[in-house]
Each structure stands twice: as structure tokens, then as C-alpha cells.
Amino acid sequence: MKKITLFIACLFVFASLKAQLPQVKDTWQFGLSSGVGFNGLSGGSAYDVYIGKQGLVAGSFLEYRLSEIIQVRVELNFEQRHFNSATYAYGLRDYDTSSYVCADCYYIFDVNYTNSYLAVPVYGQYTKKQGNISFGFRLGLYYSILLNSWNQGFEELYIDPAGSRPFSLENLQPGLYRIDYSSNTVDVINTFDSGIILGVFTKYDLGERFVLQADGSLHLGFTGLFENPSAPVVNNRTYQLRLGIGYKPFL
């Protein structure tokens, strides 16, 4: 609810700016963009390793000029944010006595997650133009909905027969236990994400109506990646590089 309130507040701010700024020509622009996102992750624990992977970013945008230097921009994007989650524990420990149950025993969890989101970023942007070339920076918020999550990997537990003999292991016999994953993820990844965006961009006019665009941005997530509140606190931190083409319908 707090995240939605932030979006509404931004819209009111942009509307207030519009009422105070002079009218400009060539106010509307829309277009398409695509590129690549490099998904880094922040947070975690000493026993868990999270490695982000790259994925596709593609979508559309609508831009409105409040003045020669200030614009409002809204996007609708498809984003892939992939990552690997791994846990390695060698030597099972008896927590009552803090002694090893079995030095040769181990536990491994190694799973790749393929996540797809529908994201709606809202920006305020500053633009400086020199001839046919423009450059500037953006500051905004985004809200995204998880469309699909797929996991691929395995979970493995090994209890060494010789090393475990002096100890009592409830419901487990010595040996190798393994689960392979290759299916839709259920109740693992949070169904939504939100955060702040910082970006820079450049534009080149290809005539009166068409504009070539290139941008780079950093997306810092507010919402925890995992749905389970007892899971490690991990947030999305994505870097995006994109190319796009814009069209001015009203000159």
C-alpha cells in the first residue's frame, strides 16, 4: 500500500509542475525499446550464495514534455530477472552439543530461477538538447508483477554410513538423498516487486518525428525477493542497457 501511495504522490507532483510551466510544442512521444538486464542481488546470509544472471528487457513507453527540459515518462515492460541460489554445508552438526554428527556428510542446494515480470516504471526526467542530440538523467519508481517463475536444479543430502554410526538421526538412514527440480516455482518468489530507478540516457533526432534512444539504469528493489518471511532478506538490484525508437505524433 505504501508503494502505491508513492506512485500516486509522484503523479500529483508532475501534475503540479505542469500547471506552473509554460506550454511547449511537440509534447507527446511514444515508442518501443529493448535491451538486456543484468540482475544483481543484495542481501542473503553466510551460508547462501545468490548470483544474478542476464535476461531480456523489452517494452513500450509514453513520454510527455512539461517544458523544454522537464518530461514525464511511463513505461510498460517485460523483464527477465534470472538468478542462481546455492547453499553448501559440509559436515552435519549436532546443535545440542555443537559437535559434528558427521564430518563427511554434506548438504547442497543449487537451483536456477527463471523469473519473468511485467513492470511499470514512472519517471521524471531532465533533458539538455544540443542540436540533434539530447542527453539527460531520470529518477523514478517502478512496480512489477511476477508473471512466471521456473526453477531448475537439485537438492542433495549425504549421510556417511561410517561417520553417522555413533549418532541418532531421526527419520533418516545413512545414504544419499536427492531431489531434482524442473518445474514452475510455487510459493517461493514474491508475486510483486517495487523500487527506485536511477538512469541516464541520450537521444538522436532522425528527422522531425523519429528519435533514436539509448539508456542505462539501475533498479533498486524495495520488496524482498522471497515470499516466505523467514527466508533470507534478498532484494533485486538490476542494471539495464536498452536501445529504443520514439515517434512524435503531434508536431
N, C-alpha and C positions, 0 to 999 in steps of 0.2 A: 504494500500500500504506500509506503514511504517513497518507493521508486517511482510509482505512477504520479504521486504528488509533485515530484521533482520535474517530470516532463511537463505537467500542466503549468507549473510555475515558469518554466522556460518559454512556453508559448505566450504567456501573458507578458513576459519581458519583451519578447520580439514584437508583439502587437503594440506595446507602448512605444518602442523605438520607432516603429513605422509611423505612428501618429505624429512624431516630432521631427521626422526627417523629410527633406524635400522630395517631390516626385521625380522619378528618373525614367528614362526610356529603356526599352529592351529589358523589361523586368523579369520575364519568365524564361526559364531554360529547363529542359528535361533531357534525359539520355540514359545510356547504358554503360556499365563498367564491369571489368572482370580482372582477376589477378590471383595472387597467391597469399595465403595466410600462414605465418609461422607461429604455431601455438606453443608458447612457453607457459609454464605453470609455476605459481608461487605457493609456498606453504608445504605441508607434509610433516613427516616425523623422521626420527633417526633410522627406523627400520624399513621405511617405504621409499622407493625411488620412483619419481614421475618424470617422464621425458616426453616433451611435446613434439609433434610431427607436423609437417606441412599439409595444407589442404586447399581446395578451390574456394574462391570468393567470387560471386557474380551477382549482379542485380541491376536495379534501376534507381534513378534519382530525380528529384524535382527541386529546383533552386529558384529563389525569389530575391531580387535585389531591392533592399531598402534604400540604398544610396550607392554612390559610385564605389565605395569601399566596404560597405557592410551588407552581407547577404545572410539569408536563412536557407538551410538545405535539409531536406528529408530524404531518406533512402529506404529501400526495401531490398534486402539482400539474402541470398542463400550462402551460408558459411559452413565449411567443414572444419572442425576443431578436433584433430586426432591426437591421441597420446598413448603412451605405454605406462602401465602400472606394474611395479615389481617389488616383491618382498622376499628377502633371503634371510633365513635363520638357520645357522649351523650349530648343532648341539641343543637338544631339548633340555630345558631347565626345570627342576622341581622348585616351584616358587615358595613352598613352605620352608625349605631348608637352604635355598639359594645354592644348591649343588646341582651338578649336571646329572640329568637322568641318563643321557646317552651322548657321549662326545661325537659319535659317528652318525648320529641321527640328524636329519635336516628337514626343513620346510621351505618350499619355493612356490611363489605365486607370480606368474608372468603372463599378463594379459594385455592385448592391444584393444583400444576402444576407438571405434569409428563413429563420430558424432556429427550430426547434421542439424543446423539451426536455421530458423527464419528470424532475421534480425532487423530491427527498425531503429537506425541512428537518427538523431536530430541534432543539427549543428548550428552554431553561429560562426560566421567566418569573416575574416578581414582579407581584402584583396587590394593589391597595388598593381596598377597596369602601366606598362611602358610599351607603346606601340601595339604590336600584335601579341605580345607576351604578357601574361599576368602571373603573379605568384602571391602566396599568402599562407595563412595558417587557420586552423579550425579548432574549436573547442565544443564538445557536445556530450550527450548521453545516449546510451543505447539500451534497448530492451529486446531480448531474444527468447524464442520459444524452441524447445527441443523437438525436432521432427522425428528423429530416429537415432537409435544408438545400437551398435553391433559390437559384440566382443569376440575375440579370437585369441586363444592361448590355453594355458593349463595351470593346474594347481596340484602340487605333489608333496606328499609326506612320506618319509622313510624312517622306519624304526628298526634299528640294527638288532638282530636277534641276540647276539652275544652281549652287547652293551646294555640292553634293557633287562636282562635276567634278574638283577637284584631289586628291580623296582616294580611297583604295581601300576599298570596303565589301564584306566577304566575304559571299557568298551573297545579297546584296540589291541590287536595282536601284532607281534613283530612282523615286519614286511613292508612292501611298497604300496602306497595308496595314491592313485592319480585320477584327476578329473580333467577332461578336455572340454574346452568351451568353444563353441562356434554357433552363436545364435543371437537373437535380439536381447539386449540388456534389459532386465526387469528390476525396477526399484533400486537402481544403483546411481545413475546420473540424475542430477536435479532437472526438473522439467522446464526450468526457465533460468535465465541469467540476465544480469543488468550491470552497468558500469559506466565509466567515463572514457572519452576518446580525446586524444591529442593528435593533431595531424598537420602536415604541411602539403602544399600542392603547387602545381604550375599548370598554366593553360596557354594554348596557342590558337589564335583565331585562324580558321581555314576558310575565310571568307566572311560574309555578313551573318550567316545563320549557323554554321557549324564550328564547334570548338573541340580541339583535341586536349585531353586532360591526363595528367599523371599525378598520383598522390601516394603518400606513405603515412601510416598512422599507427598509434599504439593504443590498444584497447585493454583497459584495466578493469577486471570484473569485481563487482561488489559481493555477488552471491556465491556461496560455496558450491563447488563442483559436484559434490556427492549429496545425495538425498538424505542418507542416514545421518542424523545429528551427532552420533557417536563416532563417525568416521573422521579421519584427519581433515583439518581445515585446509582445503586447496582451492585456489581461485584461478580462473582463466587469465592469461596475460598474452595477448595475441598481437603480432606485428603484421601489418598488411601492406602490400605493394600492388597498385592497380593502375590500369590504363582504361580510359573511357572516351566516349564521344558524346558531346552535347549538341542540342538543337534549340535554336531560338525561334519560337513560332510567331511571336508578335514583335515586329520592328517598328 
